[in-house]
Amino acid sequence: MGKAKKRIIYRGKNEQFSSMTRAEAVQNTAKMLNDGDKEAYSLITLFGLSAEEVLEAGASYETVKGMENLFK
């Protein structure tokens, strides 16, 4: 496999969210937290989300309180 093909495959795997707004990130994070998905941590740290934003989007209080140290 050539270098170009490797780069294309690697980029496709790692660029799951090509362009995401902050509002979309908050909604996705709330949904991921309620589902127990570990990818929510990366969105929280990437966008610097606050606990209030995620709670208003519909995340459960217990989950957000348990991850209090990740939020700003």
C-alpha positions in Angstrom: 0.0 0.0 0.0 1.3 3.4 -1.0 1.9 6.4 1.3 -1.0 8.3 -0.2 -3.5 5.5 0.4 -2.3 5.0 4.0 -2.8 8.8 4.7 -6.3 8.7 3.2 -7.3 5.7 5.3 -5.7 7.1 8.5 -7.4 10.5 7.9 -10.8 8.8 7.4 -10.5 6.9 10.7 -9.5 9.8 12.8 -11.6 12.6 11.3 -15.0 11.4 12.5 -16.3 15.0 13.2 -15.0 17.0 10.2 -16.8 20.2 11.2 -18.8 20.6 14.4 -20.2 23.6 16.1 -20.2 24.2 19.8 -23.9 23.6 20.0 -23.6 20.3 18.2 -20.8 19.3 20.5 -22.9 20.0 23.6 -25.8 17.9 22.2 -23.5 15.0 21.2 -21.8 15.1 24.6 -25.0 15.0 26.5 -26.2 12.0 24.4 -22.9 10.2 24.8 -22.8 10.7 28.6 -26.3 9.3 28.9 -25.3 6.3 26.8 -22.1 5.8 28.8 -19.8 6.4 25.8 -16.2 7.2 26.7 -15.8 9.5 23.6 -17.6 12.2 25.5 -14.5 12.9 27.5 -12.6 14.0 24.3 -15.4 16.4 23.3 -15.5 17.9 26.8 -11.8 18.6 26.8 -11.7 19.6 23.1 -14.4 22.3 23.4 -13.9 23.2 27.0 -17.5 22.5 27.9 -19.0 23.6 31.2 -21.2 21.4 33.4 -24.1 23.8 33.0 -24.1 23.6 29.2 -24.2 19.8 29.3 -26.9 19.7 32.0 -29.1 22.0 30.0 -28.6 19.8 26.9 -30.1 16.9 28.8 -27.3 14.9 30.5 -28.1 13.3 33.8 -27.0 15.2 36.9 -25.3 12.1 38.4 -23.1 11.6 35.4 -22.1 15.2 35.2 -21.4 15.3 39.0 -19.3 12.2 38.7 -17.1 13.9 36.1 -16.9 17.2 37.9 -13.1 17.5 37.5 -13.3 17.4 33.7 -15.6 20.4 33.4 -14.5 24.1 33.6 
